[in-house]
Amino acid sequence: MIDYRINRVEGFSDKIGELVSMLVHTREVTLGEIKNLRQDELDYLIDEGSNSIGALLLHIASIEFVHQVISFEERDIHENEFKKWKEALELGPQARNMIRNNSLTYYLEELAQVRQQTLSKLKACNDEWLFKEKHWENGIPYNNYYLWFHVLEDEINHRGQIRVIKRVLSKNKKISE
């Protein structure tokens, strides 16, 4: 059952716990949206320029992974890490061709593996870490709180796309019946 409150989470500092509460809620809603999807539904493309639900799910995992590296390790991703996540990060034509034929279990495992690492790393952080200010190469400041806000907004945004794809799938299913 989804909890519709932002709470502190035991084992985390106050603000980190609130962030974890938001991460957990966001993921629970996403998982509810994709529950029981078949492989053909995960691979469905609305048109030649769209992304599949499967690609969007891997994109969500890839964005979280990249933000782990930036915030916890204070570096950019290495070449091998980029190779693993390239299509999911960039989406587009290559993702449409390469992110296909995977089961829902595959996507759930990828999401869970990345999230487990996030929660493990966040346990070692304190509230001050959230506000630690850094600068992008162009001099623009950011903090870790912003990075993790972006992880949340990215997942929520792509969940909206997943809902649109599901509506089109549902409509097309009714037409073909």
Backbone as a ProteinNet text record, in pm:
[ID]
protein_1_A
[PRIMARY]
MIDYRINRVEGFSDKIGELVSMLVHTREVTLGEIKNLRQDELDYLIDEGSNSIGALLLHIASIEFVHQVISFEERDIHENEFKKWKEALELGPQARNMIRNNSLTYYLEELAQVRQQTLSKLKACNDEWLFKEKHWENGIPYNNYYLWFHVLEDEINHRGQIRVIKRVLSKNKKISE
[TERTIARY]
84.5	0	89.4	58.2	136.8	104.6	209.2	193.7	194.2	89.6	76.9	122.4	227.6	287.6	438.1	498.2	643.9	685.4	762.1	806	956.2	1008.1	1146.8	1152.3	1262.9	1278.6	1388.9	1356.8	1453	1581.5	1694.3	1823.9	1886.6	1813.1	1863.1	1850.4	1935.2	1920	1785.6	1741.8	1606.3	1576.6	1653.1	1626.1	1652	1756.9	1784.2	1666.6	1615.6	1500.1	1378.1	1357.4	1245.9	1267.1	1389.8	1422.6	1397.4	1440.4	1418	1268.6	1190.9	1045.7	989.7	1038.9	994.2	1039.5	1163.6	1214	1130.1	1100.2	1022.1	881.3	817.5	681.8	679.7	772	778.1	794.5	882.4	905.4	784.2	718.6	599.8	491.5	473.2	372.9	415.2	542.5	592.5	571.9	606.2	591.2	444.4	355.4	212.9	168.8	228.9	194.5	237.5	346.2	400.8	368.6	301.1	268.1	197.6	245.8	184.4	197.3	283.1	300.1	373.4	329.7	393.8	510.4	594.2	709.7	668.3	562.2	520.1	472	413.7	370.9	491.9	591.2	714	791.7	778.4	850.3	770.3	644.7	555.8	605.6	600.5	636.3	513	477.8	362.3	385.6	509	547.1	697.3	749.3	891.6	985.4	932.9	1017.3	998.8	919.7	890.3	981.8	974.5	1048.4	950.9	1000.1	917.1	914.9	820.8	814.8	942.6	989.2	1113.7	1230.6	1243.1	1352.2	1339	1217	1196.5	1232.8	1202.2	1238.2	1389.8	1459.9	1606.2	1662.8	1597.7	1641.2	1630	1521.1	1503.2	1617.5	1650.5	1760.7	1893.8	1914.9	2042.7	2063.1	1958	1968.8	2003.2	1939.3	1971.1	2115.9	2162.1	2301.1	2398	2375.3	2463.9	2465.5	2350.5	2345.1	2410.7	2414.2	2492.1	2639.6	2688.9	2830	2864.2	2781.7	2809.9	2804.1	2702.8	2684.9	2767.3	2777.1	2848.6	2998.3	3034.4	3175.1	3239	3157.9	3203.7	3288.9	3233.7	3300.7	3194.6	3238.2	3149.7	3163.4	3073.8	3080.9	3200.7	3257.1	3369.1	3318.9	3410.8	3377.2	3299.1	3341.1	3270.5	3129.8	3113.4	2980.3	2891.9	2950.5	2875.3	2833.7	2923.1	2890.3	2770.3	2766.2	2654.4	2522	2524	2400.8	2371.9	2459.2	2451.4	2311.3	2257.6	2127.4	2018.1	2021.8	1919.5	1931.1	2051.4	2070.7	2024.6	2062.2	2035.7	1898	1841.1	1715.2	1728.7	1621.2	1629.5	1645.2	1694.4	1696.9	1770.5	1887.6	1961.7	1886	1826.2	1748.5	1630.4	1565.5	1451	1493.3	1614.8	1663.1	1724	1785.4	1861.7	1788.1	1700.7	1630.9	1497	1501.8	1384.6	1396.7	1283.8	1278.7	1321.2	1301.7	1330.7	1199.6	1204.4	1085.7	1070.8	953.6	931.5	1027.5	1053.5	1146.2	1283.2	1330.7	1459.9	1461.5	1359	1353.8	1339.1	1258.2	1240.1	1371.5	1447.6	1577.1	1676.2	1679.5	1769.3	1732.7	1604	1558.3	1592.2	1568.3	1591.8	1740.2	1822.9	1967	2022.6	1984.6	2031.8	1977.7	1849.3	1788.9	1853.6	1883.7	1949.1	2081.7	2156.2	2284.2	2260.9	2158.5	2126.2	2098	2012.1	1973.9	2092.6	2174.7	2295	2387.1	2408.5	2496.4	2433.9	2302.6	2237.2	2244.8	2249.6	2260.7	2386.3	2490.6	2617.3	2623.1	2518.6	2517.7	2440.1	2474.3	2398.5	2330.1	2248.7	2171.5	2260.3	2374.8	2465.5	2511.3	2526.7	2568.7	2471.5	2342.2	2242.9	2271.3	2318.5	2337	2479.9	2565.9	2704.2	2704	2761.8	2759.7	2881.5	2854.7	2957.6	2928.6	3014.6	2995.2	3015.3	2927.4	2946.4	3068.6	3115.5	3232.9	3213.3	3087.2	3059.9	3045.7	3071.7	3068.7	2935.5	2830.4	2698.3	2694.5	2648.8	2646.4	2526.8	2545.1	2438.5	2471.2	2374	2401.1	2342.1	2376.2	2329	2176.8	2117.4	1971.5	1908.7	1963	1911.9	1928.4	2044.3	2067.4	1960	1926.3	1828.2	1685.5	1661.3	1533.4	1518	1625.8	1621.4	1591.2	1647.1	1616.4	1466	1407.9	1263.3	1183.7	1217.3	1138.6	1152.9	1269.2	1289.4	1199.9	1197.3	1112.9	965.7	923.7	782.9	746.6	835.1	812.3	795.9	886.7	880.5	765.3	723.1	603.3	481.7	478	371	373.2	491.5	502.3	456	490.9	447.9	295.2	231.4	84.5	24.1	85	35.7	48.4	162.2	182.1	78.4	53.6	-46.6	-186.6	-219.3	-350.2	-361.4	-255.2	-256.2	-267.7	-192.4	-202.2	-344.4	-405.7	-542.1	-640.4	-623.5	-711.9	-693.2	-567	-539.7	-593.1	-588.4	-639.8	-790.3	-861.5	-1007.3	-1042.4	-962.7	-987.8	-972.2	-871.2	-845.7	-940.6	-1014.6	-1107.6	-1234
-118.1	0	124.9	218.1	340.3	434.8	491.2	589.6	728.2	804.8	937.6	1047.5	1018.5	1118.4	1117.6	1234.2	1242.3	1233.7	1133	1108.9	1094.7	1104.4	1067.2	915.1	861.9	717.4	676.6	579.4	531.5	486	519.2	481.5	589.3	698.3	809.9	938.1	1037.2	1167.3	1226.5	1331.7	1384.4	1417.6	1507.4	1550.1	1436.8	1359	1244.5	1147.3	1125	1036.7	1086.1	1217.7	1274.6	1252.3	1271.2	1245	1098	1008.2	865.2	836.6	899.6	883.3	922.7	1031.4	1075.8	979.6	931.5	835.2	706.8	659.1	536.1	555.3	666.2	691.6	699.5	775	791.2	656	572.6	442	350.5	353.9	269.4	303.2	432	472	425.3	440.1	393.2	242.9	168	22.2	-16.7	59.5	34.4	54.5	150.7	178.7	67.3	-0.3	-97.8	-242.2	-258.4	-392.5	-472.8	-593	-689.9	-656.1	-560.6	-533	-648.9	-681.7	-786.5	-726.1	-814.1	-768.1	-685.9	-725.8	-648.8	-509.4	-497.2	-365.5	-282	-346.4	-276.2	-226.7	-296	-260.9	-171.1	-148.2	-74.3	68.1	108.9	245.4	311.8	427.7	501.5	541.7	584.9	621.1	604.1	634.2	610.6	700.9	802.3	891.8	880	783.9	773.4	672.5	670.2	573.5	470.8	351.6	245.8	260.2	192.8	190.6	128.7	21.3	-40.8	55.7	131.1	228.6	336.2	379.8	481.7	428.3	302.1	243	235	194.3	191.1	332.1	428	567.5	614.2	580.8	617.4	559.4	432.8	369.6	436	469.2	527.9	667.1	746.2	880.2	868.8	775.4	757.1	712.4	621.5	576.9	693.6	773	886.8	983.1	1006.4	1097.8	1038.5	907.1	843.5	879.5	861.2	885.8	1032.6	1122.7	1266	1306.9	1261.8	1309.7	1233.9	1102	1024.9	1015.1	1006.9	988.9	1116.8	1219.8	1351.1	1341.3	1268.1	1251.3	1230.7	1230.6	1196.5	1046.1	989.6	846.2	813.3	694	644.4	590.8	568.8	520	388.4	294	165.1	182.4	274.5	302.4	364.5	455	518.1	413.4	320.9	215.9	135	102.5	23.9	100	230.1	307.7	398.4	401	498.8	510	399.9	404.9	452.1	403.6	442.8	590.1	641.6	783	872.9	837.2	923.6	902	783.1	744.6	762.7	782.9	805.2	677.9	692.5	580.1	456.1	473.3	355.5	283.5	357.4	295.1	218.3	275.4	207.4	73.1	65.4	-58.3	-155.4	-103.7	-190.8	-227.9	-142.2	-172.6	-235.7	-365.8	-441.9	-585.9	-652.1	-796.3	-833.6	-743.1	-771.1	-789.3	-874.3	-897.4	-785.3	-777.4	-681.7	-709.6	-835.3	-872.4	-809.4	-807.1	-745.6	-598.8	-524.9	-382.1	-361.9	-443.5	-432.5	-457.7	-554.9	-584.6	-470.4	-411.3	-297.3	-180.7	-148.4	-39.5	-68.7	-191.1	-228.4	-226.1	-273.3	-276.7	-134.8	-45.9	92.3	155.8	132.7	193.3	140.5	12.2	-44.7	26.2	52.3	123.6	267	333.1	468.8	470.9	382.4	381.2	347.2	256.8	221.5	342.3	414	532.3	645.2	663.8	772	749.9	624	595.8	657.2	668.8	722.7	875.3	938.5	1084	1150.6	1276.9	1356	1471.7	1544.2	1652	1758.9	1785.4	1886.3	1846.6	1716.9	1666.7	1711.9	1715.2	1757.5	1898.5	1984.1	2125.5	2158.2	2057.2	2079.7	2137.2	2255.6	2324.2	2288	2264.2	2233.4	2319.8	2311.4	2389	2299.4	2318	2251	2312.6	2248.5	2298.9	2440.6	2479.5	2614.4	2716.1	2673.8	2764.4	2774.9	2714.8	2723.2	2633.9	2689.8	2610.7	2515.1	2407.4	2310.7	2245.3	2175.4	2097.3	1957.6	1868.9	1731	1721.5	1812.1	1811.1	1830.7	1924.3	1946.8	1821	1756.2	1636.3	1530.7	1510.4	1407.4	1453.9	1584.2	1638	1606.3	1622.5	1593.3	1446.2	1356.2	1213.7	1191.9	1256.6	1245.2	1302	1424.5	1486.6	1412	1353.5	1277.4	1153.1	1081.3	961.8	998.1	1103.3	1144.5	1185.8	1259	1300.9	1179.4	1083.8	967.6	874.9	876	799.8	857	987.6	1048.9	998.1	985.3	930.7	785.1	710.3	570	563.1	651.7	653.5	683.5	775.3	806.5	683.4	616.6	496.9	391	373.1	274.7	310.8	440	482.5	450.7	477.7	447.7	296.5	219.7	74	26.9	80.4	42.7	77.6	197.5	243.5	154.4	121.5	36.9	-103.8	-151.9	-285.2	-289	-183.8	-176.1	-169.5	-97.6	-84	-218.8	-295.8	-423.1	-534.4	-515	-619	-624.1
0	0	0	-84.8	-97.2	18.2	76	183.1	119.1	142.9	83	178.1	252.6	341.1	318.5	329	328.9	474.9	506.2	643.1	648.9	767.7	789.4	787.4	742.4	734.1	830.7	912.5	1013	945.2	1007	953.2	867.2	845.5	765.6	847.4	820.4	885	842.8	909.9	888.4	741.9	682.6	544	445	466.7	379.2	387.9	508.3	525.2	449.8	449.5	373.4	223.8	178.8	38.3	5.3	92.3	71.2	64.1	149.7	147.1	10.2	-46.4	-178.7	-288.2	-278.3	-376.3	-373.8	-253.6	-238	-294.5	-259.6	-308.7	-461.3	-516.6	-662	-730	-676.7	-737.3	-722	-606.7	-587.7	-690.1	-717.3	-815.7	-955.2	-988.1	-1117.4	-1131.7	-1029.4	-1034.7	-1051.1	-989	-1006.4	-1150.4	-1218.7	-1359.7	-1453.8	-1421.4	-1515.7	-1476.7	-1365.9	-1317.2	-1426.2	-1446.4	-1538.4	-1687.3	-1722.4	-1865.6	-1933.1	-2052.2	-2131.3	-2212.1	-2262.7	-2339.7	-2460.8	-2531.3	-2648.9	-2607.7	-2490.3	-2441.2	-2399.1	-2340.5	-2301.2	-2423.6	-2536.7	-2659.6	-2753.6	-2724.7	-2815.5	-2839.4	-2966.2	-3005.3	-3064.9	-3013	-3064.4	-3209.5	-3239.1	-3375.4	-3388.9	-3507	-3532.8	-3452.4	-3388	-3309.4	-3158.8	-3115.4	-2972	-2903.8	-2773.3	-2693.1	-2637.4	-2615.3	-2557.8	-2405	-2343.4	-2197.2	-2142.5	-2204.5	-2159.8	-2163.4	-2272.3	-2283.8	-2176.5	-2150.3	-2046.4	-1908.4	-1881.9	-1753	-1736.3	-1840.8	-1833.2	-1823.4	-1886.7	-1875.7	-1730.3	-1665.3	-1524.2	-1441	-1464.1	-1390.4	-1423.8	-1550.9	-1592.2	-1533.1	-1528.1	-1469	-1321.1	-1251.9	-1109.9	-1093	-1178.5	-1170.1	-1189.7	-1293	-1320.4	-1201.7	-1141.3	-1027.3	-903.2	-893.1	-785.9	-802.4	-923.9	-952	-926	-976.1	-960.2	-813.8	-741.4	-604.3	-501.4	-512.1	-411.3	-438.9	-565.9	-601.2	-653.6	-675.3	-721.5	-848.4	-944.4	-1074.1	-1180.8	-1304.5	-1415.3	-1439.6	-1519.1	-1544.8	-1633.5	-1610.9	-1690.6	-1824.1	-1914.1	-2048.1	-2043.1	-1959.6	-1949.6	-1894.3	-1799.9	-1745.7	-1853.6	-1930.6	-2039.2	-2143.1	-2175.8	-2272.4	-2225.7	-2097.1	-2044.8	-2057.4	-2027.6	-2016.1	-2135.6	-2235	-2344.6	-2406	-2454.1	-2521.5	-2426.9	-2304	-2206.3	-2169.8	-2160.1	-2127.2	-2241.1	-2362.5	-2477.3	-2539	-2520.4	-2584.1	-2735.3	-2807.4	-2950.3	-3032.5	-3157.5	-3253.2	-3202.8	-3144.2	-3097.4	-2986.9	-2898.2	-2790.5	-2848	-2948.5	-3011	-3069.7	-3122.3	-3183.1	-3082.3	-2978.3	-2887.4	-2758.9	-2710.8	-2585.8	-2622.5	-2642.3	-2688	-2638.4	-2642.7	-2615.4	-2473.5	-2379.8	-2239.6	-2163.7	-2064.8	-1982.4	-1879.9	-1823.2	-1714.7	-1600.3	-1572.6	-1464.9	-1486.5	-1608.8	-1639.7	-1597.9	-1637.4	-1603.4	-1452.8	-1389.8	-1244.5	-1171.3	-1218.7	-1155.4	-1174.1	-1292.5	-1316.6	-1224.8	-1218.2	-1130.8	-984.9	-941.6	-801.4	-766.6	-857.3	-831.5	-813.4	-902.7	-891.6	-763.6	-734.4	-614.5	-486.1	-483	-364.8	-337.8	-442.7	-429.2	-380.1	-432.3	-387.7	-238.5	-192.3	-50.8	38.2	-7.6	68.2	83.8	-24.7	-20.8	61	50.2	125.1	276.6	320.1	464	523.8	443.5	492	485.3	433.8	416.4	529	553.2	650.3	577.3	651.6	589.7	528	586.4	531.2	391.1	367.8	237.5	128.3	160.9	61.1	9.7	98.3	64.9	21.9	14.7	-27.2	-168.3	-182.2	-310.5	-393.2	-520.1	-618.8	-741	-841	-963.7	-1085.2	-1183.7	-1310.4	-1378.9	-1482.8	-1554.6	-1606.6	-1632.3	-1682.2	-1569.1	-1446.2	-1332.4	-1259.7	-1313.2	-1251.3	-1127	-1013	-889.2	-884.4	-809.8	-782	-648.1	-593.7	-473.8	-490.3	-396.2	-404.4	-394.3	-318.8	-306.8	-445.2	-521.9	-656.6	-742.2	-733.6	-815	-789.1	-661.7	-627.9	-655.3	-649.3	-696	-844.1	-920.3	-1063.6	-1090	-1009.3	-1024.1	-1008.1	-908.3	-885.3	-1002	-1043.8	-1150.4	-1281.1	-1306.7	-1428.9	-1429.6	-1317.8	-1311.3	-1325.1	-1258.7	-1265.7	-1408.7	-1474	-1612.6	-1704.2	-1692.1	-1780.2	-1743.7	-1619.2	-1582.7	-1655.6	-1673.1	-1752	-1895.1	-1953.9	-2089.6	-2092.6	-1989.9	-1981.2	-1979.1	-1905.3	-1900.4	-2037.2	-2111.3	-2246.1	-2334.9	-2330.6	-2412.7	-2375.9	-2247.2	-2204.7	-2255.6	-2256.7	-2309.7	-2458.2	-2533	-2676.5	-2696.4	-2619	-2628.6	-2601.7	-2499.3	-2462.3	-2573.8	-2628.4	-2737.4	-2860	-2894.8	-3011.1	-2989.1	-2867.9	-2835.9	-2858.8	-2816.8	-2835.2	-2983.6	-3061.3	-3205.2	-3274.9	-3234	-3301.4	-3258.1	-3152.5	-3104.4	-3185.4
[MASK]
+++++++++++++++++++++++++++++++++++++++++++++++++++++++++++++++++++++++++++++++++++++++++++++++++++++++++++++++++++++++++++++++++++++++++++++++++++++++++++++++++++++++++++++++++

